Amino acid sequence: MTEKLFGTDGVRGLANSWPMTAEMALKLGAAAGRHFRRDGSNGHRVVIGKDTRLSGYMIENALTAGLTSTGMNVLLLGPVPTPAVGRMTHSMRADLGIMISASHNPFHDNGIKFFGPDGFKLSDEDEAEIERFVSNGVEPVQAQNIGRAKRVDEGRMRYTEYLKTTFPAQKELNGIKVVVDCANGAAYRTAPDALWELGAEIVTVGVSPDGTNINKGCGSTDTALAARTVLETGADLGICLDGDADRIMIIDEKGRVADGDQIMAMFASHWARQGTLKGGALVATVMSNLGLERFLRSEGLDLIRTKVGDRHVVEAMRAGGYNLGGEQSGHIVMSDYATTGDGLLAGVQFLAAMVETGRPASELCQVFSTVPQLLKNVRFNAGQAPLDAVGVKSAIADAEEVLNGKGRLLIRKSGTEPLIRVMAECEDEGLLTQVVDGIVAEVQAAAT
């Protein structure tokens, strides 16, 4: 039976536990190498990036061993943002790109994300084929065909230079003070360098990784420190990235946090006025706030919703010819510039909008009123299926009836963690709390 390894965004789990073991990384490397090494030549290559987690060393070495055993030549980029791997895979004419990261998760988790030769994340079919090779095993190449591995130090600089080219010509960030929080993660050097080279005055947070402090008390999942720093230093805005820098939260000069929905709303409206928004629509997931949908409608724009995961957003964008999409969590996908969510790129483009409009961050990133939304997570153990419990199904059915015409309900299993996510939106906050808490109680009972 083929093992199910891939979730919403690659393979992810607790380091040194299945599937995030050195043994599995070795198998995944061999399987991916076999799948993407289309012929017997030794010209095939793969680029590997990582964030700053302690377990990254172990997984990087194991992946490299598996890949080279199938004849793939490995180029090791070191700590770089996830979107840099997507870009470098294509620009360096690699057959495969791999990012070792668990994104916004704590340091003890890790993950493996794959990019195809076009720089986009893999299709379901590619993932299924890799899983099949993991289960069935891969025959190694003959000794003379084993691949080579080497470090590529200029990868980070190449990505930094590219980011700078996306900023408007003849414009600069002189006089703008930016707090940049890198979550002690993959962008701890890239983000400050890129923004400083564009002319901004930089105040750094979360740029001292030690292998265990990634996303800890900083970054896009914990913006309090950056918000305080913005206020204390009188900065014009704060840019908060997550561990692999594919997400962003923006803090305005008043210390208020704007999530992905607010940021996407600004870009959609700004680009529509400039005539650069393709298809007259924004692509977002089912998690995006109803207020975003209402705002876009008032601007004469559409909202195309997808399943959760920036991969699904990108698939819908490519299918419909749209150039802007993302998630409430802060993945912002700008397909004119990148193949995947890119937090730092979004930050650069937000700064460009500030320069072009002459407006402060507070006016650009608080563009619509949100509908009250409540999200609660319930952890469950492996082997459990709480959503199949009779009590949970009944509670969900009752909630849908109560919310009919008043709001919406979304219940889903996380694709990256053993969590059931219970989310609802409703103008009546009392009813909102009642509905969510009722379902959570039933899920918790089923998970005990």
Beta strands, then each sheet from edge to edge (+ up, - down):
strand 1: 11-14
strand 2: 45-50
strand 3: 73-79
strand 4: 96-100
strand 5: 109-115
strand 6: 149-151
strand 7: 177-181
strand 8: 201-205
strand 9: 237-241
strand 10: 248-252
strand 11: 257-258
strand 12: 281-285
strand 13: 302-306
strand 14: 324-326
strand 15: 332-334
strand 16: 373-379
strand 17: 407-413
strand 18: 419-426
sheet 1: 1+ 5- 4+ 2+ 3+ 6+
sheet 2: 8+ 7+ 9+ 10- 11+
sheet 3: 13+ 12+ 14+ 15-
sheet 4: 16+ 18- 17+
end
